[in-house]
Amino acid sequence: MCDYVNKKELTKPKQTFNDWINRVNNYMSNNFKGYEFDIVLTGSASRNMAIRRCDNDYFDLDYQILLDRIPSEYDWNKSCKQIKNDFKVAFNNTKPQGFKDMKDRSQALRTKNLSLGYGYDVIITKFDSKNNFYILFNKKDTNSNNNNDYEWAIRKDMNKYHQRLALIKGAEMYNYLRNIYKKERHEHMNDAEQKKHSYQIFNDCVVQTLEHFKIEYPR
């Protein structure tokens, strides 16, 4: 059975990323002027619930870049590929020793440090004027992997994520969430039919927990 990473073990990976994103921010300020963004630790690790995979003794932390502003010469829709590439370049030029270059996955920028046994998934996101949540998406899995078609993909299931998570209060609810999330992640890794990302599984488990305790939540 997969299990949780000890809370103390998460301290160094979190600090490493915090230092890294500060260098990314400085790099972009000097090379790609005009960006404004926030960075948020999201998913299970935001509640110290990162899962160590039982099949390869590895875990990752999920971060969300929330864009507020892009360079004035860019277009939000037409410059999707350039936006993601700017962040990829900035991460790769400031990476800590031992980490691989960021890979441009369909949703995330992903890097690993196999010797340390952990890595990071970074998604680039935004909200529109109606507070809809979007992820910068590379359609590589449906276009013969040409790495040319990018878009802002709406993720309605994540619109209310932080509001729902804030409703998980008290040891009983927290332990219930921990138990079902560990079970779901383990089963997901052993089911080839499953296609959900870890943050989606965690969001589903948050909803299951609220429904189990009959807590009204934003839908």
GIKA-V789523 format. One record per residue. N is the residue number from 1. RES is the residue in one letter. NEAR is the number of other ideal C-beta (glycine too) atoms within 12 Angstrom. Layout:
# GIKA-V789523
n: (N;N)
res: (RES;RES)
near: (NEAR;NEAR)
This chain:
# GIKA-V789523
n: (1;2;3;4;5;6;7;8;9;10;11;12;13;14;15;16;17;18;19;20;21;22;23;24;25;26;27;28;29;30;31;32;33;34;35;36;37;38;39;40;41;42;43;44;45;46;47;48;49;50;51;52;53;54;55;56;57;58;59;60;61;62;63;64;65;66;67;68;69;70;71;72;73;74;75;76;77;78;79;80;81;82;83;84;85;86;87;88;89;90;91;92;93;94;95;96;97;98;99;100;101;102;103;104;105;106;107;108;109;110;111;112;113;114;115;116;117;118;119;120;121;122;123;124;125;126;127;128;129;130;131;132;133;134;135;136;137;138;139;140;141;142;143;144;145;146;147;148;149;150;151;152;153;154;155;156;157;158;159;160;161;162;163;164;165;166;167;168;169;170;171;172;173;174;175;176;177;178;179;180;181;182;183;184;185;186;187;188;189;190;191;192;193;194;195;196;197;198;199;200;201;202;203;204;205;206;207;208;209;210;211;212;213;214;215;216;217;218;219)
res: (M;C;D;Y;V;N;K;K;E;L;T;K;P;K;Q;T;F;N;D;W;I;N;R;V;N;N;Y;M;S;N;N;F;K;G;Y;E;F;D;I;V;L;T;G;S;A;S;R;N;M;A;I;R;R;C;D;N;D;Y;F;D;L;D;Y;Q;I;L;L;D;R;I;P;S;E;Y;D;W;N;K;S;C;K;Q;I;K;N;D;F;K;V;A;F;N;N;T;K;P;Q;G;F;K;D;M;K;D;R;S;Q;A;L;R;T;K;N;L;S;L;G;Y;G;Y;D;V;I;I;T;K;F;D;S;K;N;N;F;Y;I;L;F;N;K;K;D;T;N;S;N;N;N;N;D;Y;E;W;A;I;R;K;D;M;N;K;Y;H;Q;R;L;A;L;I;K;G;A;E;M;Y;N;Y;L;R;N;I;Y;K;K;E;R;H;E;H;M;N;D;A;E;Q;K;K;H;S;Y;Q;I;F;N;D;C;V;V;Q;T;L;E;H;F;K;I;E;Y;P;R)
near: (17;28;21;29;30;15;15;11;21;27;18;20;36;26;16;27;35;21;18;35;32;18;21;37;24;18;24;32;19;15;19;30;17;21;32;19;30;20;31;27;33;38;39;40;35;26;30;25;40;40;40;29;26;19;15;16;16;23;35;39;45;42;38;36;38;26;34;15;18;30;20;13;12;22;14;24;18;14;25;31;27;25;39;41;26;34;39;33;22;33;37;23;21;29;29;29;11;17;28;20;20;32;24;35;29;27;35;35;41;29;35;28;26;15;14;23;20;35;37;41;36;41;42;44;37;33;23;17;8;10;16;19;29;31;40;41;29;33;25;21;16;13;15;10;14;13;20;17;19;29;26;31;26;20;27;19;24;36;23;23;34;26;21;29;33;17;24;35;17;13;10;15;28;22;19;24;38;27;22;28;39;30;23;32;39;24;21;27;23;16;13;8;8;17;13;21;28;37;41;29;33;37;36;29;38;42;31;24;33;28;20;19;21;10;24;13;25;20;13)
